[in-house]
Amino acid sequence: MSDKNVLIDARPRTTEANLGQPLLRVRDLTVSFSTRAGEFTAVRNASLDLHAGRTLAIVGESGSGKSTLAAAINRLLAPNATIATGEVLFEGVDLTRVTAAQMRAVRGAGIGLVPQDPMSNLDPVLRIGKQITEVLETHGLAKGAAAKARAIELLTMVGIPEPERRFRQFPHEFSGGMRQRVLIAMGLACEPRLLIADEPTSALDVTVQRQVLDQLAELTARMGTSVILITHDLGLAAERADEVLVMFRGDIVEHGPARQILENPQHEYTRRLLAAAPSLTSHRPTSRRRHESAVGDVITVHGLSKEYQVRDSTWSPKRAFVAVDDSRFSIPRGHTVAIVGESGSGKSTTARLVLGLEKPTSGRIEHGGSDIASHSRAERFAFTRKVQPVFQNPFASLDPLYTVGATIGEPLVVHKIGTRQQQRTRVEQLADQVALPLALLDRHPHELSGGQRQRVAIARALALEPELIVLDEAVSALDVLVQAQILDLLTELQEQMGLSYLFISHDLAVVRQVSDIVHVMRRGRIVETGTPEQIFENAQHEYTRELLAAIPDPRA
């Protein structure tokens, strides 16, 4: 086939020939992967139509095939993947048949992409501004001062404060939420006719999520841009999509208008997804409320503050930035204390301070009657046995060279607990405790699903029988079914072992489901504290009410 027959114009085009026709038409698409175990079919006979200006949400759990379907549309499949059958017609041209060079011209200007993981998709050695202006320059949309001005405009649009200063910074100087916003800015930079957004707001707090999605909706209305929204958040799908497509194990099991599917799901799997989604009307079941014999606090925080010295640019003088400002709270034994707030509120900094990973500028964190900042090396080593972390991204916190068994057993080795055989026995017990098949112990992290990796992280945290586990956005990247499984697991472990949790999250619906005490943080300060019922049914602070109002709810 000659180039002229398949080349797609970089600018929008509407003609009598394609007026009323779908912008995107997928027919009988099957995608297979070659693995050591043989051929694996990830997407099976998928078909869909998407018209200009419409938003389609693709919903399903990890491994359902939703991200593979999107990658096939944009021709960004892994090297071991093959489009076995079917066609992907974008503006009437079959993208499965175009050359690699022609496909590069389509990406960005024709089809934009917002990937999920910002750390894998931002160059750590290039400034943020340079990475955005490169997109504009590559597609011939702006150069020099004009490209910089447009990049700053894009940063402003996606809710990044002080965009002129942030333009000059590197990815490591941004929070996880702000890095995700940069990817969204890059995806929108060329004003594409189709935007594929793969979990674009999973790392964002609800207020920024609403701001970003409002901007996407505005772009759709203004330019007739279509959106494919890949999400595990059914509330998001109900609120933002015109149509919902539900995938399960590579098959499309349900497809139709968003409200119809979410109010009257026909497929059992769709009903399971809806039932698993946390809601602001959810309550912690009475059976899960513990009757504690333990008394006292595991951790007590007095007047905690953390100040950083930052630069606005390489040559500018340092200035003080207060990340945590005079926080005061305690974590009772056997209870879950949640800290909620938007990106930059100070909640993750608080978690690092409680873990002893950073030292406070002022204030005290007491454990066992002593200030952890004044611990000797031996005391610090003993403290790590009592307080363990589980972070948001288990793939980043698990050594890719270690097997699952070695990862879970590493704390036992470091603390010299037991013989090698005793350690192996303990690892198997821990795997069983978190419902992880023993057959996975000899595998590596990349061979596991996201939910399985998070179970590995929890098992590792339990290895030393801690008193407190600090969970920093530990379920925010998981689909609703896996999220529900992990939350149930955490609750069961708490009941069995009397564990205390410090639960850091931007997801208030999840917080309502698991917490005993809630602290709301804004700009480093705790602005409201109460039980879940007090916070969610009678919020006193305006900021708390703003957070609650921004949450999409599939049952609303």
C-alpha positions, 0 to 999 in steps of 0.5 A: 500500500502506498503512503498517499493511501494511508497518510493521515492529515495532521489537522482536523478535517470534516468532509461530506464523506466522513460527516456522521461517521465514527472518528474511530471504528474498531472491528473484531480486534484480537491481540495476542502475546507470545510468552514462555508459556505459549500464546496468550490472548489479551483482547478477543474480537473487540469492536466499538465505534466512537464519534467525534466529541464523545467520551468512552470509558473502558472499565475493568480490573487489572488484566481485563485487557482495557489498557491492551485495547488502548495500546493497540489503537495507538500502535504502542503494544509491547514487542511480544504482542501481535494484532492477530485479527481485526482493524482499527479505522481512525478517520477511515484509515486502518492504523494496523496497516500504516508504516511506523513513520506514518503512525508517528505522525498520527500520534500527538496531533491525531491521537494524544496519549496520557499514560498512567505512570509519570516516572516511567514516561518523564525523562528524569534529566530534562526539565519539565518545560523542555519536555512539553516544548519538545512535543510542540516543536516536534509537531510544528505547532510552536517554537522558542518563546511561543512554545514556552508560553504555550507550555506555561499555559498548559501547566496552568490549565492542569492546575500546577501552581507557579507554572513559570517556576515549575517550567524550569524544574525537573520531574523529581522536584514534583509530587506524584500528582503534579507529575501526572498533571504534566503528562496530561498537559503533554497529552493535550499539547497538540489538541488531538482529535482523539485523546486516550487517557489511561488512568489519567487521574489515579494519582490525583486528589479529588479537587485536582481530578475535577479540575483536570477532567473539567478541562478535558470536557471543555476541550471535547466540547470546544474542538469536538475531541473524542476521549477514551478514558481507561479507568477502574473508577466507576464513579468517574465513568458514570460522571464523565463518559457518554458510554461505558465499555466493560471488559473481563478477561479480554472480552467486552462483556457489556457496552452502552450508555453510561448511566444505563449500564451503571444503574441497570447492569446486565452482566454479573461482572459489571454488578460485581464491579459496582458492588466493590466500588467504595462510596461516600455512603459506605460505612465500616461494617459493625463486624469490623469494629474492634473491641480492643483490649489494648490501650494507649497510643503507638505513636504520639505527634506533638507540634510536628513541623517540617520545613525545606529549603528550595530554589525557584531556579538553579541560580535563585536564592533558597527560600523556606517551604513549610510542608508540615505545620504544627501537626498534633495527633496520636495513633491508638493501638489497634485503630486506623488513623487516616490523613486525607488531603490534596497533593501538596497538603503534607500528608505524605511528608507526615508519613515519612516523618512518622517512619523516621525517613526524615527528621522534623524541623521542630516538634516530637514524634514519640514511640514508647515514650521516647522521641524517635528523632533522638534514637541511637543507631541501635534504637533506630534499628529496633524502631524499624521492626515496630513501624513498617511502610507500604507505599503506593507503587509496589513495583517501584519499592520491590527490587526487580532482581529479587524473587517474591520469596526473597523480597518477603524474607528480606527483613528477616535476613536484615534483622537476623531472625531465624535460620534459613529454613525458619525464614523460608517457613515464615515466608510461606506463612506470610504468603498464606496470610495475605492470600498469595499462592505459594507458587508465586514465591519463586517469581519476580515482581514483573510477573505479578499483577498490581494487586499481587505486588501489593500483597507482597509489599504487605507480607514484607511489612508483616514479616517483623510483626510490627505494631504500626503499618504506614500505608501511603496511598497503598490502594489508590492505583488498584482497580476496585475489585482488587482494592476491595480485596486489599482493604478486606485483607488489611481489616482482617489482619488488623483484627487478628494481630491488633495492628495499627494503621496510619492510612494516607489517602486522597480517596475519601470514599475509601477513607470512610470505609476503613478509618476510625479517626480522620484528619484533614490536611491542607497546606501542611496543617490539620484543619479538621479532625473527627470520626468518619461520621462526623467528617462525612456527614457534618463537615465543619471546614470549608475545605473538607466540604470542597473535597467531599463535593468533588468526589464522583459517586456511581450511586449518586 
